[in-house]
Amino acid sequence: MLSIRLVLALCMSLLPAHLMASALKVTIRTDFPGGNVLVVKDEGATVHLAPDLRGGPAWFYWHVEAEAAQAGSVNFMFARPPMVGVRGPAVSQDGGRSWQWLGADQVKFAPAAGMDKTMPRHDSFSFTFTEAKQKVRFAVAIPYLQREFDEFLNKRKANPHLTRSTLTETRVGRRPVDLVQIGKPGPGVHSVLMTARHHACESMASYVLEGIMQEALSDSPAGVEFRKKHVLYAVPLVDTDGVELGDQGKNRLPRDYNRDYGPDTIHPEINAIKELARRKKVQFALDLHCPFLRGDIHEAFYFVGLGLPHIKNNLAEWNAWLKEERPQVAMTPLDLLTDPRKPNAADPRINSHYFATRENAIFAVTLEVPYAQPTCPLDAAMARAYGSSMLKAWVRTKFVPANAEAGRGSDDHASLLTLRTKFLKTYRSNPKEAEALVNSILDAKSAIHRAEANNLMALLRFHQRRFPEARRFNDAVSKDAETTAQQKATAALLRMQIVSSDPTSRANDVEAGLVESQRLPYPSPEHQAKGFDVVSDFFFKKKDFDKSLGYTRKQFDVAAIHEKGKLLN
């Protein structure tokens, strides 16, 4: 006997398509923290939505839960694009506990605007509900709410370096605005202020800040060193009301939170931040934001702020170290600081400009974190890793005040780059000179220079086909806890080259080296391609052409466009 469910399914399958579409219904709700959407029109299998601007100017923030009456595919449409990011919407099937990108393959992006402004343009995405009563949440970006922040702190509440307090109370909801302190004030300890969510919808910035705080709280070499030099004051959710209510926050009326640092401040949160900075004598400030949804510069990490000479120089040094430490698949932020010589360049109403122009300010910038990137798997976990790398780069940076007479010393990034460049120019033509250069710093106190020296000596011994010695230098890099992400990646690829060139190595050794190399967190496509290339070449020389071709095919998937022709040949 057929079940009732199966009979109903058979009957539904016999209905005409237009009746099926009208029968497929979803219920839209936003009555949860961060919820925001307006239902413009419900046509069954197609639902027209729009952001709830709540009296504010046009923007793209939306966050919604959809419940399907039965299984089937639903198309969600938004007018006035862009309304969907480059990786599609964020999607959660567990009530917002975890999120993934739906993927651009499920999206139809609106065509470029033409001359006819009356032609309707829509961004849309489709989702297939697999069962009746299934509830799925969608958002323009991966959300970060008070719940996520509370969970972050609750996991670390026993950490002796962490203090949680209330900065102030919001005006609308009387919610507490959290203040986090990491480390302790003391002689020679500088106060650092970090803020996020001046604009409530800019959620990816919160994951980066979480990564910074996580590293600062840790017992890693970077965490320990940071707390020796700095005490961190963080305001993770400046517009706490807006975050919880699901407001966009950008260009908020009567005044944007990030345009409220002038003399007539109206928001209690901003007044409290200014007072905190005065009491704690803040000389370092970092404000985290997200830019426009997609397109052009908005898919990149970049710094903005007032480019006073000492701030610009300090940023260049920090950014150079960040290039060494960042997840290698991600980009180093661009420097887009405003030239202070331009007319009316300084705007003290803006957070980073306000802190840059305070007396004795050493460093103050804004980092724009993209909501998503088309060629980089930026999600919550990777954003945290990016934040962690920023803290590691921070402790390697010697920040120089505006009136300082002394420079950065011999441990700056320029000295590392000089060593690397000079060695690579001489190690083939004059190996003795190159070896003498490196030997002078093999026992350096600076871990970063010591690791670099070991990497370079491993390269020299590899070039000389002295493989056992090359491995020893290479192992010293791998075992050093203070090596940078770039040094680890360089060492991993060099290890593969050493093993694959050593006549005593077996095929299993080479393949194991590839597995270990690809296991590095967030390897760049170039790193992955080079690994496959080394292994493919090894098997080609062994005349195992099937395996060689197999690894070349894997290389093809991650190789740069200009390499693909050579690989096809």
LINQUIZI-V733481 format. One record per helix or strand of 3 or more residues. SS is the DSSP state (hx for helix, st for strand). FROM is the first residue (numbers start at 1). LEN is the number of residues. If there is no record, write none. Layout:
ss=SS from=FROM len=LEN
ss=SS from=FROM len=LEN
//
This chain:
ss=hx from=4 len=11
ss=hx from=17 len=7
ss=st from=26 len=4
ss=st from=38 len=5
ss=st from=46 len=5
ss=st from=63 len=6
ss=st from=72 len=8
ss=st from=90 len=3
ss=hx from=104 len=3
ss=st from=122 len=8
ss=st from=135 len=5
ss=hx from=146 len=9
ss=st from=162 len=8
ss=st from=176 len=7
ss=st from=190 len=7
ss=hx from=204 len=14
ss=hx from=221 len=9
ss=st from=230 len=6
ss=hx from=240 len=6
ss=hx from=257 len=3
ss=hx from=268 len=13
ss=st from=284 len=6
ss=hx from=296 len=4
ss=st from=302 len=3
ss=hx from=309 len=17
ss=hx from=351 len=6
ss=st from=363 len=6
ss=hx from=380 len=17
ss=hx from=413 len=14
ss=hx from=431 len=9
ss=hx from=447 len=17
ss=hx from=467 len=13
ss=hx from=485 len=17
ss=hx from=507 len=12
ss=hx from=525 len=17
ss=hx from=545 len=14
ss=hx from=561 len=8
//
